[in-house]
């Protein structure tokens, strides 16, 4: 198989080899850019220190412990029906327009829900509110 590829490349003209090389370079560069973006995001999540609820900052934060719903019923994700702390979704429709540059999006539906939870940590019980303000 490798010999067949080698023979095919040798049979190409200079312009075809240049185009093939350009395509390989663009795909390799694009793949590296995408990998770097996801790797940086993963590093941010991995390097997040674990906080206690009473000293947690706003934004991304990692909390460790066992959570229990303060209400009688658990919060279920609408798509998977798995128990969760908080969920959010947005359904959008893309529209391409010839008159304007780019794309426009129309929101067809959205939802978000969170409940107050009791988080049992090593320091005792703390209340965590995952609802939107």
Order of alpha helices (4+ residues) and beta strands (2+ residues): alpha-alpha-beta-beta-beta-beta-beta-beta-beta
